[in-house]
Each structure stands twice: as structure tokens, then as C-alpha cells.
């Protein structure tokens, strides 16, 4: 039975055994649910499960190769559930099948049951929603040995609601007092007989919970020699993590206590004077009495238990109907972020075995997020820099990248690996400098995201500043993006699309135009390795666009990019012209290495871009797949110019409309970016060719045309000069 131990994320689904409870068609729903809950399994090994439907590019054309939502496959889900639940449910109606699956203890069975319930085919989901969880415990005291004791009526009266904030009194060496505060104004103090703390303990900033947010996990360190609590940290149901209270460099024994699925933490404490045994994934909480007045040692009585550590967990306040309860249980078992779309995840593709960078089987879904398009567009625009580098290998540089679709990657195994690495990094780099101190002026993505966060308008997930977590870009192809989303990054493929200037690692960028270099589209041959050593003090001039060179190969307009969560940790700054890849990798990978990532500042050396390199796949999570279109100024200008000429012929032209001028100015700002808002004669030549009005030759006549337009004589054409000239050319074209 699975009640003998906690679920280990990534474990396979067991094979069905002969002990499954029989399905009884005439039984009451609650009775049938109890029977399913008691289903037993043998230790014969994992069942052979057919794959669920996968996400595939819908792709009518290569330019439209975007990711489609997973098709519903209730027949496959039905077969998988019946196989997992055993012969007892071979002939059960789908509603009963879904009910039994949602009451199961294994997350893979719960996931399939939730997906089947939402399929709408043969399942009465409203009937399931009307059912309460049978015999659900609403309060538990969990002892150190794992024994669970239901709370009595008096104890339950003290824990009707979870806390809304936590205050901690701590010194630099020890946590002295924890106070849980509840919505009704009452409070609960923590450490045994010490409600307000000793000596010089001072209150730290409280960990305040938002509406609908609860504490689901507590981690920290215990000094086993003295039995004192060195540090503590709180984890919320929305994925937030509190600061580390107490010692910032603990040397004791780590603990991680999580509330059982369907419950939340109501209090936390432990007795002093006795070392805490090593308990993994078990809530460890002792329950003092609740009080209504101000905290005072005279009116607080602590209940002393016979065991060193105990727990109080109460049912999740919103766990009322069967479907919601199953979804919350699944989220806790798999440690899924609170803002993941659970239905999309449940409909995702089951991938078996380790593959690529992930270490175990997983479920992967790509959830479409149209509400994120505007914010992603702002992130793209704010980090775009029009600079041509040799990594484009002859491909033209767009003037704007227009976001057309955003998909969030929901991959539970890859996410947990990232989560574990983040926790290790928090303990290893407890004194990690702030992101802005390690990266001069901070990453380009950071400023935009922080400005939206301060205004309360950001939809991006919360990041952990203690480990220098930030958003960075990774350019790739449609096929590779799908592979990374499903199987994580593969360090063995490092350098397959670019060089390895800083060694074999995952290369990310703060500027979207840098990552666009590695997206979809044809390229010339890769530069020779020795070209890394060439003098590049001058930024290379980009070749003329393909249409001006007489190339027959069309421009590749659609591409894809990953927006990644990245754990920079301690950053090694490098501004060497010819860095040593081996030495750089050792500084991040050797035992006791002082750094976790590398910032290669090619912007300082050559005026191009800064690159971030990481050497562990668990330091990067591919959070979003962004599909975008490359917009070229000369093509958009050609369209608008043609529209203006047509209006002029109808005698309706009074100059560019406000919308036309807005579009042209927006693209001009990027087209003219290399010369600070102005263009040279070669850029002018591209635009004149686009409207079929080229000069007679590209030498003397081009120079004369350029001087006529450049009335200010600055040697560069400004926006005002360009707009006036194009307006005159519209009138001239109508004659």
C-alpha cells in the first residue's frame, strides 16, 4: 500500500495487483470511492503504459510551425486508467473510473483521472464536483516516526484557518521564536516556553501571505549538538519562498518538512534540548495553545508532547469537491508551481525514462498563453539592439521581432531538478552578491521585468533574488525548442549551433537580437575557430538584405526563442579578448568551485553583446517558448509607400497618416540604431531599391542623392529628413 511511505517524484506507476477492490455498480458514490482508495498494488514493477498524445507543430507551412494544444484522447486515458486500477474496474462506467483515479495515491493515476474527467466524454464532472472527499481528515498531528493522529474537537477549534503571516525572532546564530498570526487576530507562538525570544533576538521582516496563499513546506537547519534551530525558511502554495531566518551560514543538519497532500501547515515548532532526527518530506510541528491577546509569556501555555517533533496540518480551505481536491493533491505530490495550468499539464504527454538532460520520466505540456504576448513583446522591444555579429553568418538582421504566440513549458521532472538545484544553491551561496553587483547595470531583461513588477503589472513568475535568478534568452529552431522543452538542455550538443568560446555550456543572452542569431533561417558557413583571435575592434558592417543582393532564397520570417529561468548564483566576469575555456570551466565545475556561471562581456571588448554561460543543465529551466516574426523595415516601408502613392493618385494624400507615421517611426528607431537614430547612404540605398527608385549608379549619383536629402549636412540622414524626402517622392510618383 502506498500509505507505507511518501511518494518520490519521478517514480513509475506500479503494476496492477490482484488485491484491487471490486467495482460495485449499486454502491453509494462514497462507498465506491472508499473502495478505490484502498486499491492495493504488487511490487512486480512498473506497468507498460502506452504514450499519451504529444504536442506537435500544427505546421501548415514551415513558417507556421507553431505548437498546437494537445488533442484530447479519452479512449487512451480510459485504457490507461483501467490498466492502472486493475481488473476490478474493467467494466466500470467512466465517471466511477475517474472518481477512483482521483482518490488514488499515485500522481500519474490522479493526473490521468483529472484529464479524463475534463474530457467531457462519458464523465459526469458536475457529479464529481458535488461530492466531498470521503472521510477526509481535516486536522492531523504528525509525529516524528510518521504516525498520524486525528486532532480532537478542542484542537480543531484552535485551527479552523491557516495563518496569514509569520513573524520570526532570531539572532545571527539561532531562531528563538516563531509567531503564526491568524485572520481572526489570534496568534500562536512557537519555541518551547519561549514566546518572545531571549537576549538580543530581534524581529525580522514578516513573511506575509496573499489571499488564497498557504504555507505548504518548511525547510532549514538544526544544530544537532544543542538541539537548537539554526535557520528556517517558509515555502508557500504559490511558489514563493521566504528569506532565511536565523543563521546565514548554518553547519547543522538540513531538514525539509512538507504538509501532506490536501493539507497546509498550521504551525511550526520543536522542543529545545533534544536533537531532531533526520526526517525527509514529513511535516514536523508542535502545537502550543492559541491566544487572543498580545504575545506575552504569562498568558501562553505550551502543550508538551512525548516526542521531540510533531506536526499540525489542517485541510486545505478550498478542498471541498472531489475534482479540486485531486488537483491540489497532484500539485503538492509533484511540487508543481501554483500558477501552472493544471488541466493543460494533465493533458500533457507522458515521457518515459531518462532522456537528454532530465533524469527520469516526466509529463510535458506546452500551455498556450495569449495573455503573455503583450508583456513578452515589451521584453523583446526593450532588449533589442541592432548590432550585426559574425554569428549570423550572412543572414539579414531584422528591424523588429514581433511576438505572435507564447507557450509555457510544463515539465514536472525538469522543473523539480531545477527546484532542487535552486535549493542547493541557496544553501551554498547564502551570501551571494546581488544581481546588479555581479552584472554591471544588471541584465537587460532585469530592468524591464522589475519595472513591471513594481507597478504590479507583471505576469511573469516570481524569481529568487538570493541566487541571482533572472530571465535570459536562448535562440533555437522549432524542432530543438520542442526537444529542450521535453528533455531539458543537452550539454553534449553544446556548440552545434554556435561556437564554444567559453567552453561547453548553455549559452544565453540578455538581448533578444543576440539570441535571434541562432533561430530559424539559412546561414553561411561557420567562421573558422581561429577567427576568434582576430582583431574585432570595429563592429562588422552587415551585408545588404537578401532582396538587394539578388538572392533567390526568401527571408525566413518566423522563428522561435526560449525565455529561460536562470540560476546565475556567483558570476565570474570575463572581459578577455581570448579567454581560456578550460580555466573558465574549472572555475565553475571543479570541487569547491567559487563560481556558478560566466558573464562574457563581448560588448565591452567589441561593442557587440554580453553572453551568459552555465555548465549544469539544472541551472536553466525553459519556462516559455516564444514564437515571433521578423519584421524588416525596407519591406514594411515598401508597403506603406505604395499605400500613400495610391491615395495620392486618388487625390486623397495629405501626408502620412498618424498610424503610418507611428509604424514607420517605430521601425526607423531600430533600422537606424547602429548610427544612433540616423542612417548612412547604404541604408538609404536599400530603402530606395525597396520602392523601386534606386539612383542611376551606386557611386556618384548615390552620393549626390544622399547630399540632397541630408540638408543638415551632418553626414547622416535624420528621421525628419527621411520623412520629408519620402513625402516628396510620393507626390512625384503621382505625376
PEVENPE-V956023 format. One record per backbone hydrogen bond with DSSP energy under -1.0 kcal/mol. CO is the residue of the C=O (numbers start at 1). NH is the residue of the N-H. E is the energy in kcal/mol with one decimal. If there is no record, write none. Layout:
BEGIN
<<CO;NH;E> <CO;NH;E>>
END
This chain:
BEGIN
<<1;4;-1.3> <8;11;-2.0> <13;47;-2.0> <24;27;-1.5> <28;32;-2.6> <29;33;-2.3> <30;34;-2.4> <31;35;-2.2> <32;36;-2.1> <33;37;-2.4> <34;38;-1.2> <36;39;-1.8> <45;15;-1.6> <56;68;-1.4> <61;64;-1.6> <62;65;-1.4> <64;66;-2.9> <66;58;-2.3> <73;77;-2.3> <74;78;-2.9> <75;79;-2.2> <76;80;-2.6> <77;81;-2.6> <78;82;-2.3> <79;83;-2.0> <80;84;-2.3> <81;85;-2.8> <82;86;-1.3> <86;89;-1.6> <87;90;-2.0> <88;23;-1.0> <93;97;-2.3> <94;98;-2.9> <95;99;-2.3> <96;100;-2.5> <97;101;-2.2> <98;102;-2.3> <99;103;-1.4> <101;104;-1.0> <106;110;-2.1> <107;111;-2.9> <108;112;-2.0> <109;113;-2.1> <110;114;-2.5> <111;115;-2.3> <112;116;-2.4> <113;117;-2.6> <114;118;-1.8> <116;119;-1.0> <123;125;-1.4> <124;128;-1.6> <125;129;-2.6> <126;130;-1.5> <128;131;-1.0> <128;322;-1.1> <131;322;-1.7> <133;136;-1.3> <138;315;-1.5> <139;151;-1.6> <140;313;-2.0> <141;149;-2.6> <143;146;-2.1> <147;143;-2.8> <149;141;-2.8> <152;156;-2.4> <153;157;-1.5> <164;209;-2.9> <165;181;-2.6> <166;207;-2.5> <167;179;-3.1> <168;204;-2.3> <169;176;-2.3> <169;177;-2.0> <170;202;-1.3> <174;171;-2.7> <177;169;-2.9> <178;190;-1.0> <179;167;-2.8> <180;188;-2.2> <181;164;-2.6> <181;165;-1.4> <182;185;-2.1> <186;182;-2.4> <187;291;-1.7> <188;180;-3.0> <191;194;-2.4> <198;201;-2.4> <202;170;-1.7> <207;166;-1.5> <210;213;-2.0> <214;237;-2.5> <215;265;-2.9> <216;259;-2.7> <217;235;-2.9> <218;257;-3.3> <219;233;-2.6> <220;255;-2.3> <221;230;-1.5> <221;231;-1.5> <222;253;-2.9> <223;227;-2.6> <228;223;-2.8> <229;175;-3.3> <230;247;-2.7> <231;221;-1.6> <232;245;-2.5> <233;219;-2.3> <234;242;-2.7> <235;216;-2.2> <235;217;-1.4> <236;239;-1.6> <240;236;-2.7> <245;232;-1.7> <253;222;-2.2> <255;220;-1.8> <256;281;-1.5> <257;218;-3.1> <260;263;-2.0> <262;316;-2.9> <264;314;-1.9> <291;187;-1.8> <296;299;-1.2> <301;289;-1.9> <308;271;-1.4> <309;144;-1.1> <310;285;-2.0> <311;142;-1.2> <312;266;-2.0> <313;140;-2.6> <314;264;-2.5> <316;319;-2.1> <318;320;-1.9> <321;325;-2.3> <322;326;-2.2> <323;327;-2.3> <324;328;-2.6> <325;329;-2.4> <326;330;-2.4> <327;331;-2.2> <328;332;-2.1> <329;333;-2.6> <330;334;-2.1> <331;336;-2.4> <337;340;-1.5> <341;345;-2.0> <342;346;-2.7> <343;347;-1.5> <345;348;-1.8> <349;364;-2.5> <351;362;-2.7> <355;358;-1.7> <358;355;-1.1> <362;351;-3.3> <363;412;-1.3> <364;349;-2.8> <365;410;-3.2> <367;408;-3.3> <369;372;-1.8> <370;373;-1.2> <372;376;-2.6> <373;377;-2.5> <374;378;-2.0> <375;379;-2.1> <376;380;-2.8> <377;381;-2.9> <378;382;-2.3> <379;383;-1.0> <385;387;-1.6> <389;392;-1.6> <390;393;-1.5> <392;395;-1.8> <393;524;-3.3> <400;631;-3.2> <402;629;-2.9> <405;627;-2.5> <406;369;-3.3> <407;625;-3.2> <408;367;-2.6> <410;365;-1.9> <411;415;-2.3> <412;416;-2.3> <413;417;-2.2> <414;418;-2.0> <415;419;-2.8> <416;420;-2.9> <417;421;-2.0> <418;422;-2.3> <419;423;-2.0> <420;424;-2.3> <421;425;-2.4> <422;426;-2.1> <423;427;-1.6> <424;428;-2.3> <425;429;-3.2> <429;432;-1.9> <434;438;-1.4> <435;439;-2.5> <439;442;-3.3> <445;449;-2.0> <446;450;-2.7> <447;451;-2.0> <448;452;-1.9> <449;453;-2.2> <450;454;-2.5> <451;455;-1.3> <452;457;-2.6> <453;456;-1.2> <464;469;-1.9> <465;468;-1.6> <467;569;-2.4> <468;568;-1.5> <470;566;-2.1> <472;564;-3.2> <473;509;-2.1> <474;562;-2.7> <477;481;-2.5> <478;482;-1.9> <479;483;-1.9> <480;484;-2.6> <481;485;-2.4> <482;486;-1.8> <483;487;-2.9> <484;488;-2.2> <487;357;-2.8> <487;358;-1.1> <490;493;-1.4> <491;494;-1.3> <493;496;-2.0> <500;503;-1.5> <506;614;-1.8> <508;612;-2.8> <509;473;-3.1> <511;515;-1.5> <512;516;-1.7> <514;517;-1.3> <515;518;-1.7> <516;519;-1.5> <528;531;-1.6> <529;532;-1.8> <530;533;-1.7> <531;534;-1.2> <545;548;-1.3> <546;551;-1.9> <557;630;-3.2> <559;628;-2.3> <560;476;-1.2> <561;626;-3.3> <562;474;-2.1> <563;624;-2.0> <564;472;-2.0> <565;621;-2.3> <566;470;-2.0> <570;596;-3.2> <570;597;-1.4> <572;599;-2.9> <574;601;-2.7> <580;584;-2.2> <581;585;-2.5> <582;586;-2.2> <583;587;-1.6> <585;588;-1.2> <585;589;-2.1> <586;590;-2.0> <587;595;-1.8> <590;593;-2.1> <597;572;-2.8> <598;613;-2.5> <599;574;-2.7> <600;602;-1.5> <600;611;-2.4> <601;605;-1.0> <602;606;-2.9> <602;608;-1.2> <603;607;-1.2> <611;600;-2.9> <612;508;-3.0> <613;598;-2.3> <614;506;-3.7> <616;619;-1.9> <617;620;-1.3> <619;567;-2.6> <621;565;-2.3> <621;623;-1.8> <623;409;-2.7> <624;563;-2.4> <625;407;-2.6> <626;561;-2.1> <627;404;-2.8> <627;405;-1.8> <628;559;-2.3> <629;402;-3.1> <631;399;-2.7> <631;400;-1.4> <632;636;-2.1> <633;637;-3.1> <634;638;-1.6> <635;639;-1.8> <636;640;-2.3> <637;641;-2.9> <638;642;-2.1> <639;643;-1.9> <640;644;-2.2> <641;645;-2.3> <642;646;-2.1> <643;647;-1.9> <644;648;-2.1> <645;649;-2.1> <646;650;-1.0> <647;652;-3.2> <648;651;-1.7> <657;661;-2.7> <658;662;-2.0> <659;663;-2.4> <660;664;-2.7> <661;665;-2.6> <662;666;-2.2> <663;667;-2.2> <664;668;-2.8> <665;669;-2.1> <667;671;-2.8> <668;672;-3.1> <670;673;-1.0> <672;675;-1.3> <672;677;-1.8> <673;676;-1.8> <679;717;-2.4> <680;684;-1.9> <681;685;-2.1> <682;686;-1.7> <683;687;-1.7> <684;688;-2.5> <685;689;-2.3> <686;690;-1.6> <687;691;-1.2> <688;693;-3.0> <689;692;-1.4> <699;703;-2.3> <700;704;-2.4> <701;705;-2.5> <702;706;-2.4> <703;707;-2.2> <704;708;-2.1> <705;709;-1.8> <706;710;-2.5> <709;711;-2.4> <710;713;-1.6> <717;679;-1.8> <718;722;-2.3> <719;723;-2.7> <720;724;-2.1> <721;725;-2.1> <722;726;-2.5> <723;727;-2.0> <724;728;-1.9> <725;729;-2.2> <726;730;-1.8> <727;731;-1.8> <728;732;-2.2> <729;733;-2.2> <732;735;-1.0>>
END
